[in-house]
Amino acid sequence: MENYEEEALEQLVLAPYVQKSTALRGKFRYVGGNQFRHAFSTFAILLDYHYIDPVLLKASMIHDVFEDVECVSKEEIVRLDQDGPQVYDLVMEVTRQPNLTKAEFLERILLEGSTNAKILKCADRISNITDLHSDTFDKEFIKRYIEETKEFVIPMAMEVNQHMLFELKDLIKQREKSMNFTSHFWPLHRKK
């Protein structure tokens, strides 16, 4: 880690966001554990890729709260600190609204999302694919999830981080190999 990154991390106050993310402890994940641990995994992936942006890191801690629990409000997030309004906006960018299909939601981020929304979605998907195992999920679900990743998240990674792109492609290859299927579908290049 570079000196400037260490200094930025020393100044980062995450405690209010960690406290809000504890609402996810009761939200079970099929792979075991809970969404609270997934929030930390997403945060760690961002750090691993040297993202020290306070808004991005704080948003990673609570990126699933509005989808998974009903006990956190906009007002609570906005009032947490000076970054609260921006954190809330970023979290809402990566929060699927009930009126959208998963494909519509991901396409919206791909075509209209901010750079930080795409980075956060890539980190989130890396965490999710890492937890995608055949002893927990059926083959059809895994295949659909991989295809969805190829169609929407791979192009996001192509835009924002080549290292994340490499990791996502590697994870996909590993899952396809372990499931004994190979899809030849890779995303079309989309224009905004």
ABEGO torsion letter per residue (X at the ends): XBAAAAAAAAABBAAAAAAAAAAAAABBBAAEEBAAAAAAAAAAAAAAAGBABAAAAAAAAAAAAAAABAABBAAAAAAABAAAAAAAAAAAAABBBAABBAAAAAAAAAAABBAAAAAAAAAAAAAAAAABBAAABBAAAAAAAAAAAAAAAAAAAAAABAAAAAAAAAAAAAAAAAAGBBBABBBBBBBX
